[in-house]
Amino acid sequence: MSKALVRTDFNFPGQKSVYHGKVRDVYNIDDELLVMVASDRISAFDVILPEGIPYKGQVLNQIASKFLDATADIVPNWKLATPDPMVTVGLRCEGFRVEMIIRGYLTGSAWRDYEKGCRSICGVELPEGMKENKRFPESILTPTTKADEGHDENISREEIIAQGIVSQEDYEQLEAYTRALFRRGTEMAAEKGLILVDTKYEFGKREGKIYLIDEIHTPDSSRYFYAEGFEERFLKGEPQKQLSKEFVRQWLIEQGFMGKEGQQVPKMTPEYVESVSERYIELYEHIVGEKFVKADIQDVPSRIEKNVTTYLEGLK
């Protein structure tokens, strides 16, 4: 399986610039539209891993597309079309410099910090005596600054407003949207026998209006547990069966890698890459509740270029 799309270098009609992110490559069209290509790159601990994962980009793009459509009644979003299985085209917005992270359960990095004695995250006080994967009485917001490079940093609501990163009025709206989106995502997950554990949202502004941008409720931006057996595993202190890329993080940790200086990224064998691809397809089918239809990956760049160019030219 060597058909992963790990690098793009398109020149679409009206293209003014391109931003290569950790996973997505974003093309600016006439300062009006964005063409977002979900590559097959995979990142963990803010590091891009050396091998791409076939079909991962398609999985992420199609999950995000479905959830953007399913939440458009809550908050306007940037999406206009998905002209290719790995591409979303939408409105160009000025992104807020924070990511809105919301957590329903104590797990992942929050649990790792809690275990070390930390009792406050982003200004939110945590009670004593909590166990891994315990549900919070009420979901907590733990925003981070949005870094162009390197690590995002935790930041409190008060600091965001005091530093003028986001105005108080806008931030209160972001909080309200975040909680409403998380409620909807939780309800949709429950219908599939899943628990939406935590997730992140990104927002932007266009002509004075706030839009939901980027991806939503994908396994790269969210963590899901299987509802069946959750309580039993929690009471026994056993790891939860989950749908997220946490399994990749755990594999890296087992190999002695957590993105720290001097650590070497472990080798990803073809067998391991294929297993990750299969897990992403499994994620799609559980989260969406539909069979995953593999796109033709014989020549992905040509396919994307043709589909996107046809769409953009059709707008003229």
Secondary structure in CASP SS format (residue, H / E / C, confidence):
PFRMAT SS
TARGET T0000
AUTHOR 0000-0000-0000
METHOD secondary structure of the structure
MODEL  1
M C 1.00
S C 1.00
K C 1.00
A C 1.00
L C 1.00
V C 1.00
R C 1.00
T C 1.00
D C 1.00
F C 1.00
N C 1.00
F C 1.00
P C 1.00
G C 1.00
Q E 1.00
K E 1.00
S E 1.00
V E 1.00
Y E 1.00
H E 1.00
G C 1.00
K C 1.00
V C 1.00
R E 1.00
D E 1.00
V E 1.00
Y E 1.00
N E 1.00
I E 1.00
D C 1.00
D C 1.00
E C 1.00
L E 1.00
L E 1.00
V E 1.00
M E 1.00
V E 1.00
A E 1.00
S C 1.00
D C 1.00
R C 1.00
I C 1.00
S E 1.00
A E 1.00
F C 1.00
D C 1.00
V E 1.00
I E 1.00
L C 1.00
P C 1.00
E C 1.00
G C 1.00
I C 1.00
P C 1.00
Y C 1.00
K H 1.00
G H 1.00
Q H 1.00
V H 1.00
L H 1.00
N H 1.00
Q H 1.00
I H 1.00
A H 1.00
S H 1.00
K H 1.00
F H 1.00
L H 1.00
D H 1.00
A H 1.00
T C 1.00
A C 1.00
D C 1.00
I C 1.00
V C 1.00
P C 1.00
N E 1.00
W C 1.00
K E 1.00
L E 1.00
A E 1.00
T E 1.00
P E 1.00
D E 1.00
P C 1.00
M C 1.00
V E 1.00
T E 1.00
V E 1.00
G E 1.00
L E 1.00
R C 1.00
C C 1.00
E E 1.00
G E 1.00
F C 1.00
R C 1.00
V E 1.00
E E 1.00
M E 1.00
I E 1.00
I E 1.00
R E 1.00
G E 1.00
Y E 1.00
L C 1.00
T C 1.00
G H 1.00
S H 1.00
A H 1.00
W H 1.00
R H 1.00
D H 1.00
Y H 1.00
E H 1.00
K C 1.00
G C 1.00
C C 1.00
R C 1.00
S E 1.00
I E 1.00
C C 1.00
G C 1.00
V E 1.00
E E 1.00
L C 1.00
P C 1.00
E C 1.00
G C 1.00
M C 1.00
K C 1.00
E C 1.00
N C 1.00
K C 1.00
R E 1.00
F E 1.00
P E 1.00
E E 1.00
S E 1.00
I E 1.00
L E 1.00
T C 1.00
P C 1.00
T E 1.00
T E 1.00
K C 1.00
A C 1.00
D C 1.00
E C 1.00
G C 1.00
H C 1.00
D C 1.00
E C 1.00
N E 1.00
I C 1.00
S C 1.00
R H 1.00
E H 1.00
E H 1.00
I H 1.00
I H 1.00
A H 1.00
Q C 1.00
G C 1.00
I C 1.00
V C 1.00
S C 1.00
Q H 1.00
E H 1.00
D H 1.00
Y H 1.00
E H 1.00
Q H 1.00
L H 1.00
E H 1.00
A H 1.00
Y H 1.00
T H 1.00
R H 1.00
A H 1.00
L H 1.00
F H 1.00
R H 1.00
R H 1.00
G H 1.00
T H 1.00
E H 1.00
M H 1.00
A H 1.00
A H 1.00
E H 1.00
K C 1.00
G C 1.00
L E 1.00
I E 1.00
L E 1.00
V E 1.00
D E 1.00
T E 1.00
K E 1.00
Y E 1.00
E E 1.00
F E 1.00
G E 1.00
K E 1.00
R E 1.00
E C 1.00
G C 1.00
K E 1.00
I E 1.00
Y E 1.00
L E 1.00
I E 1.00
D C 1.00
E C 1.00
I C 1.00
H C 1.00
T C 1.00
P C 1.00
D C 1.00
S C 1.00
S E 1.00
R E 1.00
Y E 1.00
F E 1.00
Y E 1.00
A C 1.00
E C 1.00
G C 1.00
F H 1.00
E H 1.00
E H 1.00
R H 1.00
F H 1.00
L H 1.00
K H 1.00
G C 1.00
E C 1.00
P C 1.00
Q C 1.00
K C 1.00
Q E 1.00
L E 1.00
S C 1.00
K C 1.00
E H 1.00
F H 1.00
V H 1.00
R H 1.00
Q H 1.00
W H 1.00
L H 1.00
I H 1.00
E H 1.00
Q C 1.00
G C 1.00
F C 1.00
M C 1.00
G C 1.00
K C 1.00
E C 1.00
G C 1.00
Q C 1.00
Q C 1.00
V C 1.00
P C 1.00
K C 1.00
M C 1.00
T C 1.00
P H 1.00
E H 1.00
Y H 1.00
V H 1.00
E H 1.00
S H 1.00
V H 1.00
S H 1.00
E H 1.00
R H 1.00
Y H 1.00
I H 1.00
E H 1.00
L H 1.00
Y H 1.00
E H 1.00
H H 1.00
I H 1.00
V H 1.00
G C 1.00
E C 1.00
K C 1.00
F C 1.00
V C 1.00
K C 1.00
A C 1.00
D C 1.00
I C 1.00
Q C 1.00
D C 1.00
V H 1.00
P H 1.00
S H 1.00
R H 1.00
I H 1.00
E H 1.00
K H 1.00
N H 1.00
V H 1.00
T H 1.00
T H 1.00
Y H 1.00
L H 1.00
E H 1.00
G H 1.00
L C 1.00
K C 1.00
END
